[in-house]
Amino acid sequence: MRSRLVLVGIIACVLVLSASVALAQTPQQQTRGDFQWTVVPYAWLTGLSGTIGAKGYDTTVDCSFADLSKYLNIGAMAHIEMLYQDRVGLFTDINYSLLGDQASGKRISLDGKTSLFLTDVAAFYRVGTVPLGKNQTSFMTFDVLGGARIWSLALKLDGDRSRGGRDIFERRTWADPLVGARAEFHLTDAWLLSLRGGLGGFSVSSALTWDTTALVGYTFWEHGTLLAGYRAVGVNYSVGSGRSAFKFDATLSGPIIGLAFTF
């Protein structure tokens, strides 16, 4: 818990400092059409750690992204974004993964399978565009965003003697409000650094959800950018008690690699 609070504090400090820089400068519009679309198919090697449970039974999960060659059955991810007049926009992040192992005695402690569908939908406003130095090709953009994070989780635990040999299956779907910010540093015509962070939940559904993403990009084509970095998403969600209890208190984290198409 202490490490999560420290991480949340770091995210908040970065967002406040970035906002102060952006607000202190005069925005500069870039020359482009009214609409800009970005489509990013990507792979997020999603490690999972924390506590999950259903119907009064909990299990501790500790599966790093290095274990995914054994435990990731399927995964699909995409980011789709629309920007209007370099000022306002919408984006969605879609992630689906099927993770699990039905055998016992292996390194992962999840004796079952977890199907996770995670979607972020948010609107954003571009606060400003700030030149970086005297080079006209170097600049920073800063966006504030707000929206929702939608979780759909199906959990299957294999039966054992403590549960009378019966399998446990539970499916839950919930949505959390989300606020955050994003800063992109276009260092040269080819290289960029993107930082994004957010907080949500606020006990509406989850007690807390947070996320942070750092990406480095290399533009090799007018409409194509190769991206690589790291993303982490945390959540603390619990509902019910006793036999009706459901818990998902976990962190999903791992490296990202993707290809952004902009037009």
C-alpha positions in Angstrom: 0.0 0.0 0.0 2.8 2.4 0.8 4.4 1.9 -2.6 1.1 2.7 -4.3 0.7 5.9 -2.3 4.3 6.9 -3.3 3.5 6.2 -6.9 0.3 8.2 -6.8 2.2 11.1 -5.2 4.9 11.0 -7.9 2.1 11.0 -10.6 0.4 14.0 -9.0 3.7 16.0 -8.8 4.5 15.3 -12.4 1.1 16.4 -13.6 1.1 19.6 -11.5 4.6 20.6 -12.7 3.7 19.9 -16.3 0.5 21.9 -16.0 2.4 24.9 -14.5 4.8 25.0 -17.4 2.1 24.7 -20.1 -0.1 27.4 -18.5 2.8 29.8 -18.3 3.4 29.8 -22.0 1.6 31.1 -25.1 0.1 28.2 -27.0 1.2 27.8 -30.6 -1.0 26.0 -33.1 0.5 23.6 -35.6 -0.4 23.6 -39.2 -2.8 20.7 -39.9 -6.4 20.0 -40.9 -9.3 20.3 -38.6 -9.2 16.6 -37.7 -6.3 14.3 -36.9 -6.8 10.6 -36.3 -4.3 8.3 -34.6 -4.7 4.5 -34.5 -2.2 2.4 -32.5 -2.3 -1.4 -32.4 0.0 -2.4 -29.7 1.2 -5.2 -27.4 1.1 -4.7 -23.6 2.9 -7.5 -21.9 0.6 -7.4 -18.9 1.9 -8.8 -15.7 -0.6 -9.2 -12.9 0.0 -9.1 -9.1 -2.4 -8.7 -6.2 -5.3 -10.4 -4.5 -8.4 -11.6 -6.4 -11.3 -13.6 -5.0 -15.0 -14.5 -5.3 -17.6 -16.1 -3.0 -15.5 -15.8 0.1 -12.3 -17.3 -1.4 -9.2 -15.2 -2.2 -6.1 -16.1 -4.1 -2.8 -14.2 -4.4 -1.6 -13.7 -7.9 2.0 -12.9 -8.8 2.7 -13.2 -12.5 5.3 -10.9 -14.0 5.3 -10.1 -17.7 8.3 -12.4 -18.0 6.0 -15.3 -17.2 3.5 -14.5 -20.0 4.9 -17.0 -22.4 3.4 -19.7 -20.1 0.3 -18.0 -18.8 -1.0 -15.5 -21.4 -3.5 -17.4 -23.5 -4.6 -14.5 -25.7 -4.3 -10.7 -25.8 -5.5 -7.8 -28.0 -4.9 -4.1 -27.5 -5.5 -0.8 -29.4 -5.6 2.9 -28.9 -7.8 5.1 -31.1 -7.7 8.9 -30.8 -9.3 11.9 -32.5 -8.0 15.5 -32.2 -10.1 18.5 -33.5 -8.3 21.7 -34.4 -5.3 20.8 -32.2 -7.4 21.7 -29.2 -10.0 19.1 -28.1 -10.3 15.4 -28.7 -11.4 11.9 -27.7 -9.6 8.7 -27.2 -10.2 5.1 -26.2 -7.8 2.4 -25.0 -9.0 -1.2 -25.4 -7.3 -4.1 -23.7 -8.3 -7.7 -23.6 -6.3 -10.5 -22.1 -6.9 -14.1 -21.0 -4.5 -15.1 -18.3 -4.3 -18.2 -16.2 -3.0 -21.7 -15.5 -5.1 -24.7 -14.5 -2.2 -26.7 -13.3 -0.8 -26.7 -9.7 2.7 -26.6 -8.4 3.9 -23.9 -10.8 5.4 -20.5 -10.1 2.1 -18.7 -10.6 -0.3 -19.0 -7.7 -3.5 -18.6 -9.7 -5.1 -22.0 -10.1 -7.7 -21.0 -12.7 -8.2 -18.3 -15.4 -8.8 -14.6 -15.4 -10.4 -13.0 -18.5 -10.0 -9.2 -18.3 -11.5 -6.6 -20.6 -10.2 -3.1 -19.7 -11.4 0.0 -21.6 -10.5 3.7 -21.1 -12.8 6.3 -22.7 -11.9 9.9 -22.2 -12.2 13.4 -23.6 -9.2 15.7 -23.5 -8.4 19.4 -23.8 -5.1 20.8 -25.1 -4.0 23.4 -22.6 -1.1 24.6 -24.6 1.8 24.0 -27.0 5.2 25.2 -25.7 8.3 25.6 -27.9 11.4 23.9 -26.5 14.4 26.0 -27.1 15.1 27.9 -30.4 14.5 24.8 -32.6 11.1 25.2 -34.2 10.7 21.5 -34.5 10.9 20.9 -30.7 7.9 21.6 -28.6 5.7 20.2 -25.8 2.0 19.7 -25.7 0.0 19.4 -22.5 -3.5 17.8 -22.2 -6.0 17.5 -19.3 -8.5 14.6 -19.6 -11.5 13.2 -18.0 -13.6 10.1 -18.7 -14.3 6.6 -17.5 -12.5 3.3 -17.0 -14.6 0.2 -17.7 -13.7 -3.1 -16.2 -15.1 -6.5 -17.2 -13.6 -9.4 -15.3 -14.4 -13.1 -15.4 -12.7 -15.2 -12.7 -12.6 -19.0 -12.6 -10.9 -20.8 -9.7 -10.3 -24.5 -9.9 -12.0 -26.6 -7.2 -10.1 -28.1 -4.4 -10.9 -29.9 -1.1 -11.3 -26.7 0.8 -14.2 -25.8 -1.5 -15.6 -29.3 -1.7 -14.1 -29.9 -5.0 -16.3 -27.3 -6.8 -15.1 -24.8 -9.3 -15.9 -21.1 -8.6 -16.9 -18.8 -11.4 -17.7 -15.1 -11.1 -18.1 -12.3 -13.7 -18.3 -8.6 -12.8 -18.5 -5.4 -14.8 -18.1 -1.9 -13.4 -17.0 1.6 -14.4 -14.9 4.2 -12.6 -14.6 7.9 -13.2 -11.1 9.0 -14.3 -9.2 12.3 -14.5 -5.6 12.8 -15.6 -3.2 14.6 -17.8 -0.7 13.9 -20.6 2.4 15.6 -21.7 4.2 15.0 -25.0 7.7 16.2 -25.7 8.6 16.4 -29.4 12.4 16.5 -29.0 13.2 16.5 -32.8 11.3 15.8 -36.0 11.8 12.1 -35.3 11.9 11.5 -31.5 9.2 12.1 -28.9 8.5 11.3 -25.2 5.0 10.8 -24.0 3.9 10.8 -20.3 0.4 10.1 -19.1 -1.1 9.6 -15.7 -4.5 9.5 -14.0 -6.5 8.8 -10.9 -10.0 7.6 -10.5 -12.5 5.4 -8.7 -13.1 7.8 -5.8 -15.3 5.1 -4.2 -17.9 5.4 -6.9 -17.2 1.8 -7.9 -13.6 1.1 -7.0 -12.0 2.6 -4.0 -9.2 3.7 -6.2 -7.8 3.2 -9.7 -4.6 4.8 -11.1 -2.5 4.5 -14.2 0.8 5.8 -15.5 2.4 5.4 -19.0 5.7 6.4 -20.3 6.5 6.0 -24.0 9.4 6.8 -26.4 8.5 7.2 -30.0 10.5 7.3 -33.3 8.8 8.6 -36.4 10.2 6.8 -39.4 7.4 7.9 -41.8 5.1 10.9 -42.1 2.2 8.7 -40.9 4.1 6.1 -38.8 5.7 6.2 -35.4 7.2 3.2 -33.5 6.4 3.3 -29.8 8.0 1.5 -26.8 7.6 2.0 -23.1 6.0 0.9 -19.9 2.4 1.0 -18.5 1.0 0.3 -15.1 -2.7 0.3 -14.0 -3.9 -0.4 -10.4 -7.3 -0.9 -8.9 -8.8 -1.7 -5.6 -12.4 -3.0 -6.1 -14.4 -5.0 -3.6 -18.1 -5.6 -3.2 -20.3 -7.8 -1.0 -19.3 -10.0 1.9 -19.2 -13.7 2.8 -20.4 -16.0 0.0 -21.4 -12.9 -2.2 -18.0 -11.2 -1.8 -15.9 -10.3 -4.9 -12.5 -8.7 -4.8 -10.0 -7.4 -7.3 -7.1 -5.6 -5.6 -4.3 -5.8 -8.2 -1.8 -4.0 -10.3 -1.3 -4.7 -14.0 2.0 -3.7 -15.4 4.5 -4.4 -18.1 6.3 -3.1 -21.2 4.5 -1.8 -24.3 5.4 -1.8 -28.0 3.2 -0.4 -30.7 2.9 1.3 -34.1 1.0 4.5 -34.4 -0.6 5.5 -37.6 -1.5 9.2 -37.9 -3.6 10.8 -40.6 
